[in-house]
Amino acid sequence: MKVLSCRDVGVNCDFQARGTTVDEVVRKAANHARKDHHVDKVTKDYLDAWRKKVHNE
């Protein structure tokens, strides 16, 4: 299982996106950022940075 938490990218939030692939995890993280952190546009820079932080659980 792969995981990315908000804390992994410097955000004070307990959310963790989990999935079997990096793309699945990043997609869940992007949806969370839009919904709960009011990020209007998840840019390519965000996605690239997040992909680097995804790790195995």
C-alpha positions in Angstrom: 0.0 0.0 0.0 1.3 3.5 -0.9 0.5 6.5 1.3 0.9 10.3 1.3 -0.2 12.5 4.2 -0.7 16.2 4.3 2.0 16.3 6.9 4.4 14.8 4.3 4.0 17.9 2.2 4.1 20.4 5.1 0.4 20.9 5.8 -0.8 20.6 9.4 -3.6 18.1 8.7 -4.1 14.4 9.6 -5.4 13.3 6.2 -3.7 10.4 4.5 -4.3 9.3 0.9 -3.8 5.6 0.4 -3.8 3.5 -2.7 -2.1 0.7 -4.7 -0.4 3.1 -7.1 1.3 6.5 -6.9 -1.3 7.9 -9.4 -4.2 6.7 -7.2 -2.7 8.3 -4.1 -2.0 11.6 -5.8 -5.5 11.7 -7.3 -7.0 11.2 -3.8 -4.6 13.9 -2.4 -5.6 16.3 -5.1 -9.3 15.8 -4.4 -8.7 16.3 -0.7 -6.7 19.5 -1.4 -9.6 20.9 -3.4 -12.3 20.0 -1.0 -10.8 20.5 2.4 -7.9 23.0 1.8 -9.8 25.1 -0.8 -7.0 24.8 -3.4 -8.6 26.1 -6.5 -6.2 24.6 -8.9 -3.9 21.7 -8.3 -1.0 22.5 -10.5 1.6 20.2 -12.2 4.1 21.5 -9.7 1.9 20.3 -6.8 1.4 16.9 -8.4 5.1 16.5 -9.2 6.1 17.4 -5.6 3.5 15.0 -4.1 4.6 12.1 -6.3 8.1 12.4 -4.9 6.7 12.2 -1.3 4.5 9.1 -1.8 6.0 6.2 0.2 5.2 2.6 1.0 3.2 2.0 4.2 
